[in-house]
Amino acid sequence: MRVPLTLVCHEVTTFLYRAVSDMLVTVEQMEGARTEYRGALLWMRDVSEHLDPDAEKRLHKFRLVDRPSYQQQQQQ
């Protein structure tokens, strides 16, 4: 009777240590992903603060003016 109990105890202990180590790896991966995500959000916020909304309008006007010359080049 003692040997089967020892085996079960050993298996439960092994399972416990593996579960804890797997959870540690999962938590570390999650923290890394969260840090990367927050960094990306901070970068996007920083970039959006420096964007010039008028630049898009100027680019659109340039494309409208440049389109006929581009089309003419494509035809040749």
N, C-alpha and C positions, 0 to 999 in steps of 0.2 A: 504494500500500500504506500510506503514511503517513496519508492522510486517513481511511480506515476505522479505523485504530488510534486516531487522535485522537478520532473520534466515539465509539468504544467506551469509551475512557478517560473522556470527558466524561459519558457515560451512567452509567458505574459511579460516578463521583464524585457525580453528581446523586443517584443512588439511595442512596449512602452518607449524604449529608447529610440527605436526606429520612427515611431510616430512623432516624438518630440523633435528629432533631427529633421524629419521631413517638414514639419511645421516651421522650424527655424529657417529652412531653405526657402519655403514658400513666402514667409513674412519678409525675408531679405529681398526676394525678387519683387514683391509688391512694393516695398519701400523704394527700391531703385526705380521702378516704373512710375511711382508717384512723384519722386524727385525729378525725373526726366519730364513728366507731364507738367509739373509746376514751372520748371525752367522754360519749357516751350511757351506756356501761358505768359510768363513774365517777358519773354523775348517778343511775343506778339504784341503785348501791351506797349512795350518800349518802341517797337517799330511803328505801331499805329499812332503814337503820339507825335512822331516825326514826319508822318505822311502829309503831303500838301494836297488838299482836295482839288485845288485849281490845276494841279499837274495833269490830272485825268482829263479835264476839259481841254487843256492845251493839246494833249496827245490826240484826243478825238478830232479836234480841228485840224491838226497836222495830217491825220489819216484821211480826212475828207478832202483836203487840198491835194494830197499826194496820190490819192486813188486814181485819178485820170492818167497821171504820168506812169503809174505802175501798170495800169491796164494797157497803155500804149506800148510799154516795153514788152509785155507778154504777147502782144499781137505780132511783134516783129520777129 
